[in-house]
Amino acid sequence: MHVIILHGLHSIDIVIREKMDNEQLVIKWQNKIIDECQNRLNRDLTKDEKLFITSRTGFIALESIEDTIKTLDGQELFNYLKSEEKQ
């Protein structure tokens, strides 16, 4: 995490742009994970399956999901994406 000491409007603009860049990165990363899951399952993800991915916005969480899905196929991946649904 960056620590920025704000001195005027220019520094505030930098912080805002950095936040926007991080948000865009998260969206792209989530979409990449969704695409990978869809390729592995040979189908579109359901709304709830996508929510499992898009509800995570932290870099560590997304990295964990990405690493996990790369090791799963078929029923295991299906179960992972459904792992937080109420039974």
C-alpha positions in Angstrom: 0.0 0.0 0.0 1.2 3.5 -0.9 1.3 6.2 1.7 0.9 9.6 0.0 1.2 12.8 1.9 -1.3 15.2 0.4 0.0 18.7 -0.4 -2.6 20.4 -2.6 -5.0 19.4 -5.4 -2.4 17.7 -7.6 -1.7 15.0 -5.0 -5.4 14.5 -4.4 -5.8 14.0 -8.2 -3.0 11.3 -8.1 -4.8 9.4 -5.3 -8.1 9.5 -7.1 -6.5 8.3 -10.3 -4.7 5.5 -8.5 -8.0 4.4 -6.9 -9.7 4.4 -10.2 -6.8 2.4 -11.8 -7.1 -0.2 -8.9 -10.9 -0.5 -9.5 -10.4 -1.0 -13.2 -7.7 -3.6 -12.5 -10.1 -5.5 -10.1 -12.8 -5.5 -12.7 -10.5 -6.8 -15.4 -9.1 -9.5 -13.1 -12.6 -10.6 -12.1 -13.6 -10.8 -15.8 -10.4 -12.9 -16.5 -11.4 -15.3 -13.7 -15.0 -15.5 -15.0 -13.7 -16.2 -18.5 -11.3 -18.9 -17.2 -14.2 -20.6 -15.3 -16.5 -20.5 -18.3 -13.8 -22.0 -20.5 -13.2 -24.8 -18.0 -16.9 -25.5 -17.6 -17.7 -25.0 -21.3 -20.7 -22.8 -20.3 -21.7 -19.4 -19.1 -21.6 -18.9 -15.3 -24.8 -18.4 -13.4 -25.5 -15.1 -11.7 -24.6 -16.6 -8.3 -21.4 -18.1 -9.7 -20.3 -14.8 -11.0 -21.2 -13.2 -7.7 -18.9 -15.6 -6.0 -16.1 -13.9 -8.0 -17.2 -10.3 -8.3 -18.0 -10.0 -4.6 -14.2 -10.2 -4.0 -12.3 -7.0 -4.6 -9.1 -7.5 -2.7 -6.0 -8.5 -4.6 -5.2 -11.4 -2.3 -8.7 -12.8 -2.6 -8.7 -12.6 -6.3 -5.2 -14.2 -6.5 -6.4 -17.0 -4.3 -9.5 -17.6 -6.5 -7.4 -17.5 -9.7 -4.9 -20.0 -8.3 -7.6 -22.3 -7.1 -9.7 -22.4 -10.3 -6.6 -23.2 -12.3 -6.4 -26.5 -10.4 -10.0 -27.5 -10.7 -12.2 -28.8 -13.5 -15.7 -30.1 -13.9 -17.6 -30.9 -10.8 -14.8 -29.7 -8.5 -14.9 -26.2 -10.1 -18.7 -26.3 -10.0 -18.6 -27.1 -6.2 -16.0 -24.4 -5.5 -18.1 -21.7 -7.2 -21.2 -22.9 -5.2 -19.3 -23.3 -1.9 -20.8 -20.2 -0.3 -24.4 -20.8 -1.3 -26.9 -21.6 1.4 -27.7 -25.3 1.5 
